[in-house]
């Protein structure tokens, strides 16, 4: 028996994406499990996956904005915690299907335009740790080249090693990049860009329509073989993008 609870805005968006790209899907029944279960079993051709969809209702930047603005200290942890919290909750629900043999996927969407970063590097840092600059200093006190590494708060990689991928599903961001570039705002701080884009949406100046694009970030666990890897023929629409990891642990775009 399928679940009959009301769909969230993100679930409506996800179902529209699936229908547009020719997937079959079913809502999973959590009534018989006695605990929260993932949202969807999706399939197309011979490939299937189990997905849990999460959306954002609030963020530290949103709360700051509602409070009238002023000084804001936005640490990496504060910026990434909303993403980590959603991935963590979704992971616990997906764990119920560890024995399915299917890829287990977290789908994040932001239909209410909450001020939260969902770029591929944001997802990578949320999973692997806060961005940290490291450099070697020799006995003479000379510093070598700085290298970006993942530091604290990267426990999602180890604690949720069954996750195959994190997918963000939102309207294609091409218009956002063009909007910021045409107005000379591409070099502004990310928090300022979020406010500018939000004002464009609310004023009706943003381009009409919603062309959904999936951005897939494979987990290190999937690349290493600990988690089931997501087949390449899922989330492969013309606007979709896939990010993975090379042998040195550097995030790379596959398509």
C-alpha positions, 0 to 999 in steps of 0.5 A, a space after each residue: 500500500 502506498 503512502 498517502 500523506 501530503 507531498 512536500 514541495 520538493 517531492 512534487 518537484 522530484 516527481 515532476 523531474 522523474 515523469 519528465 525523464 521517463 522514470 517509473 516510481 513508487 512511494 514507499 510505505 513506512 507504515 509497515 516498518 514502524 520507523 521512517 522509511 525512504 520516500 521513493 523507489 525509482 526505475 528506468 530501464 534496468 536501473 533502479 535506486 532508492 531515494 529520500 527527498 529532503 527540503 530546506 525550511 530555514 538556515 542561519 542566513 535566513 534567521 539573520 535576515 529575518 532579524 534585521 541583518 547586521 553583523 554576521 559571522 558565517 563560519 564554514 560549519 555554520 554554512 554547511 550544517 543545514 546540509 549535513 543535518 539533511 543528509 544525516 536524517 536521510 541517511 538514517 531512513 535509507 539505512 533500512 534498505 541496506 540489504 536491497 542491493 540498490 544505490 541509496 540516494 539523498 535528494 536535496 531540493 530548495 523550492 522555498 529559496 532558503 539561503 543555503 549553498 547547494 553547489 557541488 563543492 558545498 555538498 563535498 565539504 558537507 560530506 568530507 569536512 570543512 575547507 582547510 588550508 594546509 602548508 608545510 613549513 621548513 626548519 627555516 620558517 619558509 612556508 610551502 604552497 598552500 593546499 586545500 584539504 577537508 578538515 573538521 566535521 567530516 564524519 558523514 563520510 564514515 558514519 554514512 558510508 552506505 550512501 551512494 550519492 547526494 543529488 541536488 534538484 533545483 532549476 538550472 542555475 545557468 540564469 543565476 550565473 548569467 544574472 550575476 555576471 551581467 550585473 557585475 556581481 559575480 565577485 561578491 560574497 556568496 551570502 550577498 549573491 544569495 540575497 541578490 538572486 532571492 530579490 530577483 525571484 521575489 520581484 519577478 525579474 528572474 526568468 519564468 519557468 522551471 527547468 529542473 536540473 540534477 547535480 549528482 555528487 558521488 560519495 567517496 564510499 561509492 567510488 571506493 566500493 563500500 556503497 553501491 554505485 549509482 548507474 550512469 543512466 540515472 540522473 543523466 538528463 541534458 541539464 544534469 551534471 555528475 561529480 566524483 573523485 579522482 585517486 587523489 581525493 579531488 572532486 572532478 566533474 564527470 559530465 
